[in-house]
Amino acid sequence: MADEIAKRRTEIDALDAEIVARLARRAELAREIGKLKGDGPAYRPEREADVLRRVTGANPGPLPAESVGRIFTEIMSACRALEEPLAVAFLGPEGTFSEMAVRKQFGHAVRSAACGTIDEVFRQAETGAAHYAVVPVENSTEGAVGRTLDLMLSTPLRICAEVVLRVHQNAMRKGGSLAGVGRVYSHAQSLGQCQGWLARTLPGAARVPVASNAEAARLAASEADACAIGPALAAERYGLDILAANIEDEPNNLTRFLVLGRQDCAPTGADHTSLVMSAPNRPGAVHALLTPLAKHGVSMSRIESRPSRIGTWEYMFFVDLLGHQRDPAVAAALGELQGLAPFLKVLGSYPAAVQ
């Protein structure tokens, strides 16, 4: 048996050397492409989405597709950094799901800037202090993030990618059990996502909403009778023990994030287009706005209304479409909407998230 193990380890060593040589060549090609692009952006979300779909689709196993995707995300991250080190703003502090979304989309070879509010995340990218912003826009359990939608109305930034993150909530604390917990700290949305578990497991504990899951972990680390709910990353950052994993009430709990920048993405064949529009205040107005979509066979994956803040009982409608604004059917529908909606803003066309 020892001989068989040694033989396989020798083969692994040879493969490792080949992988390193191939990575070096890939990095050289990436650097050459960067020089040829000149002032073009180092981050091309449509290209990276295409790479991830191709390599995960060609994966024969035994590694799961998700693992292959993570490996190639980091390879692209390191190669991209040879062209230009990127700065990415996100809703902090460190240890939040927003930071996890940054790592999932950009890898670790970026400079991440944690911001205290969603408004500050937008400002960082709008002023050029960061190249990109990553902001939460909706959760499959708790719904839309209203502040993100409100800020999308006026920002010059464009949506250039989306990230869909599977959200696993964990109960964390210093110590080996949940006995004696009097307070549970977490972000309000995370508390809402774990109501069933809290009612069964910690019915007498006070539920205390705080600004972020990372702040919850920091407080739990300093208070003997408290625990926090949040991502495993927060437990790692603040030295807490995970005492109950995956406690969210919905097993398919997903949060969607938008990547905002100043570039437009080319079509990939698997794209989304986001827009916001107003409807005139008369009967049937919303139905009339949706008619061009049906007429041209454009599927709508989401619609969300928000108060316009301009007039009483007037609303803006945020809509996600399947397809790219350059696709003939989508372009035709948008052309008709321009003549129907008092206000229409295309927020961006971007590759659908690779999950």
LINSUL-V952668 format. One record per backbone hydrogen bond with DSSP energy under -0.5 kcal/mol. CO is the residue of the C=O (numbers start at 1). NH is the residue of the N-H. Records with the same first field share a line. If there is no record, write none. Layout:
CO: NH, NH
This chain:
1: 5
2: 6
3: 7
4: 8
5: 9
6: 10
7: 11
8: 12
9: 13
10: 14
11: 15
12: 16
13: 17
14: 18
15: 19
16: 20
17: 21
18: 22
19: 23
20: 24
21: 25
22: 26
23: 27
24: 28
25: 29
26: 30
27: 31
28: 32
29: 33
30: 34
31: 35
32: 36
33: 37
34: 38
37: 40
42: 44
43: 45
44: 47, 48
45: 49
46: 50
47: 51
48: 52
49: 53
50: 54
51: 55
52: 56
53: 57
54: 58
56: 59
64: 67, 68
65: 69
66: 70
67: 71
68: 72
69: 73
70: 74
71: 75
72: 76
73: 77
74: 78
75: 79
76: 80
77: 81
78: 82
79: 82, 83
80: 83, 84
86: 111
87: 131, 132
88: 113
89: 134
90: 92, 115
93: 96
96: 100
97: 101
98: 102
99: 103
100: 104
101: 105
102: 106
103: 107
108: 110
110: 112
111: 88
112: 114
113: 90
115: 92
117: 121
118: 122
119: 123
120: 124
121: 125
122: 126
123: 127
124: 129, 130
132: 89
133: 260
134: 91
135: 258
137: 145
138: 256
139: 143
143: 139
144: 146
145: 148, 149
146: 150
147: 151
148: 152
149: 153
150: 153
151: 154, 155
158: 160, 261
161: 259
163: 165, 257
165: 167, 255
166: 168
167: 169
169: 247
170: 172, 230
171: 243, 244
172: 228
173: 175, 241
178: 181
182: 206
183: 185, 227
184: 208
185: 229
186: 210
187: 191
188: 192
189: 193
190: 194
191: 194
192: 195
193: 249
194: 198
195: 199
196: 200
197: 201
198: 202
202: 205
206: 184, 208
207: 209
208: 186
210: 188
212: 216
213: 217
214: 218
215: 219
216: 220
217: 221
218: 222
219: 222, 223
223: 226
225: 182, 183
227: 185
228: 172
230: 170
231: 234, 235
232: 236
233: 237
234: 238
235: 239, 240
236: 239
241: 173, 243
244: 171
249: 251
250: 253
251: 253
252: 254
253: 167
254: 140
255: 165
256: 137, 138
257: 163
258: 135, 260
259: 160, 161
260: 133
261: 158
270: 352
271: 323
272: 350
273: 321
274: 347, 348
275: 319
276: 345
277: 317
280: 282
282: 285
284: 288
285: 289
286: 290
287: 291
288: 292
290: 293, 294
291: 295
292: 296
293: 298
294: 297
297: 299
299: 301, 322
302: 320
304: 318
306: 316
311: 314
314: 308
315: 279
316: 306, 318
317: 277, 319
318: 304
319: 275
320: 301, 302
321: 273, 323
324: 327
327: 331
328: 332
329: 333
330: 334
331: 335
332: 336
333: 337
334: 338
335: 339
336: 339, 340
337: 340, 341
343: 278
345: 276, 347
347: 159
348: 274
349: 265
350: 272
351: 162
353: 355
